[in-house]
Amino acid sequence: MTLILFNKPFNVLSQFTDRGTGGSSRKTLSDFIDVPKVYPAGRLDLDSEGLLLLTDNGGLQARIADPMHKMPKTYLVQVEGDVTGSALDALRTGVQLNDGPTLPAAVDLIPDPMLWPRDPPIRVRKTIFDCWIRLTIREGRNRQVRRMTAAVGHPTLRLVRWEIGEWALDGLAPGEWQCRPA
């Protein structure tokens, strides 16, 4: 069984081919990973970075990606504004989104995690403060973390998935990958 941990850079599709329209060729997993018969277990949006797991084992892929298994996924999230205790409490109890309430999340304010520079960098505005939170969810709705932070008044500026279950990004630079025991 193959399990690959990949640090997906910003602006890379979480698939091996670009099925987009308009003739643009965006970077895909095939620009970084040349391992036959592995498939992503879940996905990260084009504008999100961080840990993506790939495997050739369908059972493991389902256990990681299927929300029914409620595998924890931890994100380092740079948000706009100074996050208050009430915003953190709302995330901890679950927030109402247009597709229903979220499950409670584990969330804490964290110091700047000193990550690699993003290319392109986020737009910094001198008059608007930003901060970082560490957020762990057990669901996998479309753009869920971004929608959750926006729902409590703090839009996401940068989103980096750091952990999925027992696997973490530690030591992998953007675009790097390695095989690990499943």
Phi and psi in degrees as a GROMACS rama.xvg file:
@    title "Ramachandran Plot"
@    xaxis  label "Phi"
@    yaxis  label "Psi"
@TYPE xy
-107.567  132.894  THR-2
-130.889  122.517  LEU-3
-113.642  130.646  ILE-4
-99.8868  125.742  LEU-5
-128.284  133.747  PHE-6
-92.8258  95.8414  ASN-7
-72.0862  121.367  LYS-8
-71.7933  162.881  PRO-9
-57.9117  142.858  PHE-10
69.3914  30.8107  ASN-11
-121.794  133.108  VAL-12
-72.9656  144.984  LEU-13
-87.3509  44.798  SER-14
-151.387  167.155  GLN-15
-87.4175  -15.5921  PHE-16
-131.855  155.007  THR-17
-97.64  107.511  ASP-18
-94.7208  13.1466  ARG-19
-67.3277  166.077  GLY-20
-103.389  168.557  THR-21
93.041  2.00043  GLY-22
76.6326  1.36267  GLY-23
-76.3049  143.076  SER-24
-110.881  107.226  SER-25
-93.6144  155.886  ARG-26
-67.779  143.442  LYS-27
-130.104  179.637  THR-28
-59.2222  -31.619  LEU-29
-66.4773  -16.4144  SER-30
-74.8711  -12.5419  ASP-31
-123.959  -34.7231  PHE-32
-120.37  123.091  ILE-33
-120.243  67.1592  ASP-34
-124.83  123.26  VAL-35
-70.3321  147.282  PRO-36
62.3138  28.684  LYS-37
-108.759  147.871  VAL-38
-135.855  148.46  TYR-39
-64.7656  138.765  PRO-40
-98.4926  87.0601  ALA-41
97.3557  -168.594  GLY-42
-152.595  164.979  ARG-43
-127.702  138.507  LEU-44
-62.4109  160.039  ASP-45
-52.6276  -40.0583  LEU-46
-92.9987  13.7072  ASP-47
-111.846  157.017  SER-48
-124.918  168.906  GLU-49
110.585  -156.504  GLY-50
-65.8329  124.748  LEU-51
-129.716  129.038  LEU-52
-99.5335  139.391  LEU-53
-128.011  143.638  LEU-54
-150.06  162.333  THR-55
-103.205  7.27109  ASP-56
-108.109  112.247  ASN-57
-60.3828  -37.6241  GLY-58
-65.3398  -43.7934  GLY-59
-66.9144  -40.3417  LEU-60
-58.6157  -44.2268  GLN-61
-66.1566  -41.7457  ALA-62
-62.432  -36.5823  ARG-63
-76.525  -46.6973  ILE-64
-88.1505  -30.9487  ALA-65
-74.4167  120.363  ASP-66
-58.9345  -20.0801  PRO-67
-63.0734  -25.5605  MET-68
-83.6613  -11.9919  HIS-69
50.985  40.7455  LYS-70
-68.0206  129.709  MET-71
-67.8528  139.743  PRO-72
-128.001  123.877  LYS-73
-109.572  134.174  THR-74
-123.367  143.401  TYR-75
-99.2297  122.022  LEU-76
-126.671  120.275  VAL-77
-89.6519  122.453  GLN-78
-120.617  157.043  VAL-79
-79.4164  137.285  GLU-80
93.5396  174.749  GLY-81
-98.0829  105.802  ASP-82
-67.3734  128.437  VAL-83
-95.1792  167.044  THR-84
-60.3565  -35.4974  GLY-85
-68.8788  -34.9295  SER-86
-67.3279  -42.5503  ALA-87
-62.4443  -43.0693  LEU-88
-61.3366  -39.6677  ASP-89
-62.5256  -43.5873  ALA-90
-63.8817  -37.4922  LEU-91
-68.831  -26.4849  ARG-92
-98.7376  -13.1202  THR-93
105.837  139.512  GLY-94
-116.725  155.456  VAL-95
-85.2559  122.103  GLN-96
-112.105  172.243  LEU-97
-64.8276  -19.0509  ASN-98
-105.984  21.3676  ASP-99
112.459  173.804  GLY-100
-72.7599  149.136  PRO-101
-87.72  160.277  THR-102
-71.0126  157.63  LEU-103
-58.1794  144.88  PRO-104
-114.101  153.799  ALA-105
-90.3338  128.865  ALA-106
-149.605  141.187  VAL-107
-147.412  149.585  ASP-108
-70.5371  141.261  LEU-109
-133.507  156.223  ILE-110
-69.0451  163.653  PRO-111
-49.3902  120.4  ASP-112
-74.7709  -0.473983  PRO-113
55.1115  52.6182  MET-114
-78.6296  171.854  LEU-115
-60.5664  154.165  TRP-116
-67.0791  142.251  PRO-117
-89.1491  142.729  ARG-118
-121.095  110.386  ASP-119
-78.0598  157.918  PRO-120
-67.6634  159.038  PRO-121
-68.2416  156.035  ILE-122
-77.8324  118.032  ARG-123
-95.1326  130.138  VAL-124
-116.238  122.234  ARG-125
-60.7694  -27.8439  LYS-126
-91.3625  -4.58167  THR-127
-119.983  118.843  ILE-128
-70.9324  152.782  PHE-129
-138.774  162.304  ASP-130
-151.658  174.496  CYS-131
-114.956  142.059  TRP-132
-126.939  155.728  ILE-133
-109.987  119.629  ARG-134
-125.085  127.773  LEU-135
-117.928  124.841  THR-136
-121.085  163.404  ILE-137
-124.95  24.5502  ARG-138
-123.972  -175.1  GLU-139
-154.207  47.8301  GLY-140
-73.3671  159.539  ARG-141
-58.255  122.782  ASN-142
51.3478  35.2089  ARG-143
-59.867  -48.7493  GLN-144
-62.1236  -44.2408  VAL-145
-60.9494  -41.5677  ARG-146
-69.1928  -35.5363  ARG-147
-66.2  -46.7708  MET-148
-66.826  -36.6235  THR-149
-64.7902  -37.5543  ALA-150
-63.6251  -25.2937  ALA-151
-101.879  14.2457  VAL-152
88.2678  16.599  GLY-153
-134.128  85.241  HIS-154
-57.3348  144.554  PRO-155
-75.6033  132.11  THR-156
-100.459  -39.1521  LEU-157
-144.546  137.756  ARG-158
-131.698  119.72  LEU-159
-126.279  116.675  VAL-160
-78.7317  125.317  ARG-161
-102.707  -36.7609  TRP-162
-140.476  147.984  GLU-163
-132.638  113.569  ILE-164
55.7233  -125.327  GLY-165
-87.0165  -4.08967  GLU-166
-99.2096  137.839  TRP-167
-130.976  161.103  ALA-168
-79.2599  -11.5624  LEU-169
-35.4342  121.348  ASP-170
87.1484  -8.17092  GLY-171
-95.0147  123.083  LEU-172
-79.0525  160.646  ALA-173
-54.6628  131.86  PRO-174
87.8969  -7.50596  GLY-175
-91.6447  152.784  GLU-176
-144.558  161.171  TRP-177
-154.042  152.528  GLN-178
-83.5109  141.704  CYS-179
-135.845  158.023  ARG-180
-65.2308  140.977  PRO-181
